Amino acid sequence: MLGLRLDAMHVVLAGALLTASLQPSAAADGREAGQAILERNCSRCHAVVAGQPSPLAEAPNLYTVLGTYPWERLEVELSEGIGSRHKDMPQIQFSIEDIESIYYYLHDRSPDAESRRPQ
């Protein structure tokens, strides 16, 4: 009886470990979500991937511009809505969860990202 209980416990433990190993890290999820949020809300005019030109020539690449912002500035700008310099740009107020995802996307590839990550 004890042997069967231990075998069942090993099966459950092995299943839990397999499930955990198949799930992507939270940081990877955040990066993917951040890119998707920028693509959904901003890519009509702005490039959201490093090195790509923006569809609207006068619109800056958001990966380049926002990627220089420390956490505090990004949080303020995106939660209050970045001020538009022209009438066609919508003022979007992002949730704190969206801002965190955007932050991780923008700073993941930055050489000094660890020093700027939110605490």
NUFIVO-52497 format. One record per atom (N, C-alpha, C): residue in one letter; x, y, z. Coordinates in steps of 0.001 Angstrom, whole numbers, plus 500000, padded with zeros to 6 digits. Example, Ala and Ser with C-alpha at 12.3 -4.5 7.8 and 13.67 -1.06 7.14 Angstrom:
<zazas>
A513190494310507800
A512300495500507800
A513200496700507800
S512850497750507080
S513670498940507140
S512900500030507870
</zazas>
This chain:
<zazas>
M500825498815500000
M500000500000500000
M500875501258500000
L501904501259500831
L502807502404500905
L503509502617499562
G503877501521498898
G504530501615497594
G503643502273496557
L502362501956496554
L501431502568495607
L501263504060495875
R501227504434497148
R501077505840497504
R502309506636497047
L503501506071497240
L504719506750496799
L504762506858495285
D504366505802494580
D504348505860493120
D503378506932492627
A502212507016493241
A501232508036492859
A501791509431493126
M502496509581494243
M503085510875494572
M504155511244493542
H504939510269493098
H505960510537492084
H505317510970490764
V504205510350490410
V503507510714489177
V503001512158489269
V502401512501490403
V501895513863490595
V503046514864490558
L504137514560491238
L505294515450491260
L505886515611489862
A506022514524489135
A506567514587487779
A505662515428486878
G504359515271487025
G503414516067486239
G503524517547486554
A503659517867487823
A503788519272488226
A505070519879487671
L506157519138487731
L507424519639487201
L507360519828485692
L506732518894484996
L506597519003483551
L505756520219483186
T504659520425483881
T503795521579483624
T504552522876483861
A505283522963484945
A506039524178485261
A507110524445484213
S507739523400483708
S508810523600482736
S508275524016481374
L507010523746481090
L506433524110479811
L505909525541479782
Q505725526157480940
Q505193527510480997
Q506318528521480809
P506100529521479910
P507137530538479722
P507284531386480969
S508427532012481100
S508667532849482276
S507752534062482268
A507526534626483437
A506681535815483547
A507278536973482761
A508595537089482778
A509238538179482035
A508999538030480537
A509100536793480023
A508845536568478601
A507402536900478266
D506467536499479125
D505060536838478920
D504880538346478899
G505535539032479826
G505440540484479892
G505975541153478641
R507096540663478139
R507684541234476922
R506739541068475741
E506216539860475577
E505306539602474459
E504042540437474587
A503517540528475786
A502311541331476015
A502596542799475743
G503752543283476181
G504111544682475959
G504207545025474483
Q504830544152473719
Q504923544392472280
Q503530544377471656
A502697543427472059
A501333543343471519
A500517544593471857
I500675545113473063
I499950546325473480
I500363547509472610
L501667547663472392
L502138548763471548
L501685548581470105
E501735547352469609
E501287547104468237
E499804547431468087
R499001547007469040
R497549547212468986
R497178548700469068
N497879549459469889
N497488550843470154
N498272551906469391
C499466551573468927
C500356552626468425
C500921552386467026
S500885551150466541
S501640550822465326
S501027551353464034
R499840551925464107
R499277552539462906
R500191553675462427
C500814554349463383
C501692555475463042
C503150555248463443
H503367554543464558
H504711554380465123
H505262552973464906
A506565552900464653
A507244551604464714
A507363551234466188
V507216549947466495
V507325549502467888
V508414548445468056
V509191548230466999
V510300547275467025
V511578548050466719
A512634547741467435
A513914548432467249
A514363548362465795
G514824549496465286
G515420549539463960
G514448549627462799
Q513155549569463051
Q512194549650461956
Q511709551081461780
P511434551470460531
P510885552811460310
P509400552837460684
S508933553988461088
S507519554148461425
S506691554270460152
P505461553740460154
P504581553893458990
P504328555364458642
L504247556200459648
L504092557639459457
L505482558247459655
A506034558804458602
A507433559249458617
A507786560160459789
E506868561042460182
E507191561974461268
E506966561399462660
A506431560193462744
A506195559555464052
A507458558812464492
P507942559070465697
P509170558399466146
P508955556913466430
N510036556165466356
N510016554748466723
N509858554675468246
L508763554088468716
L508494554057470155
L509472553176470915
Y509976552136470272
Y510954551276470940
Y512186552108471290
T512595552956470366
T513777553788470577
T513513554899471586
V512400555604471433
V512109556753472298
V511728556309473705
L510699555483473831
L510239555070475162
L511246554170475861
G512074553485475085
G513085552608475665
G514142553349476462
T514236554655476273
T515192555451477049
T514601555922478374
Y513289555782478534
Y512629556272479745
Y512880555342480925
P513235555884482066
P513285555058483280
P511846554720483688
W511706553738484562
W510391553260484989
W509475554404485421
E509959555306486247
E509114556363486809
E508511557241485718
R509318557618484745
R508808558486483676
R507834557727482781
L508165556490482444
L507277555692481602
L505920555513482285
E505948555244483585
E504707555059484339
E503845556321484285
V504452557470484517
V503703558734484501
V503167559023483102
E504034558935482113
E503634559262480739
E502499558364480245
L502608557062480483
L501613556142479940
L500344556054480776
S500434556296482070
S499219556230482892
S498385557500482745
E499035558625482494
E498313559887482321
E498018560175480857
G498647559447479980
G498474559660478548
G499532560607478028
I500367560120477135
I501415560962476560
I500741562076475775
G501162563285476028
G500587564431475331
G500869564370473841
S499857564633473052
S499982564596471605
S500490565926471077
R501286565839470045
R501766567060469397
R500925567380468158
H499975566500467840
H499089566746466702
H497704566178466996
K496699566678466290
K495308566349466607
K494911564906466300
D495628564222465429
D495244562860465058
D495722561792466036
M496608562157466939
M497133561165467892
M496190561038469089
P495684559830469316
P494802559649470477
P495601559695471773
Q494969560139472819
Q495612560139474134
Q495120558896474866
I495991557914474994
I495636556630475595
I496204556574477004
Q495382556151477946
Q495840555947479319
Q495919554440479555
F497127553946479772
F497353552521479961
F497232552145481434
S496837550901481690
S496779550389483066
S498198550129483557
I498365550005484856
I499691549729485421
I500218548382484915
E499333547410484730
E499764546103484205
E500270546244482774
D499568547041481960
D500023547276480593
D501365547999480583
I501515548972481461
I502765549737481526
I503928548832481924
E503700547933482873
E504758546991483263
E505152546118482081
S504174545619481341
S504470544784480175
S505234545572479120
I504812546799478873
I505510547653477908
I506941547905478371
Y507111548172479654
Y508444548412480211
Y509361547208479969
Y508875546016480300
Y509709544829480127
Y510023544578478658
Y509097544863477780
Y509375544717476353
Y510461545704475918
L510310546945476304
L511248547982475872
L512640547822476463
H512743547319477670
H514029547274478362
H514700545905478369
D514059544912477847
D514650543569477877
D515971543495477136
R516074544167476033
R517275544054475205
R518284545159475475
S517968546021476413
S518861547125476742
S520031546623477589
P521262547030477282
P522416546553478048
P522343546864479536
D521724547981479898
D521650548333481316
D520237548157481868
A519480547232481299
A518084547044481699
A517931546727483177
E518795545934483735
E518632545532485133
E518651546717486083
S519421547747485757
S519489548895486658
S518242549764486586
R517407549555485562
R516229550402485403
R514921549656485625
R514955548380485903
R513707547628486085
R512976548104487327
P511631548079487275
P510880548491488467
P511159547559489626
Q511130548106490829
Q511400547308492029
Q510150546659492542
</zazas>
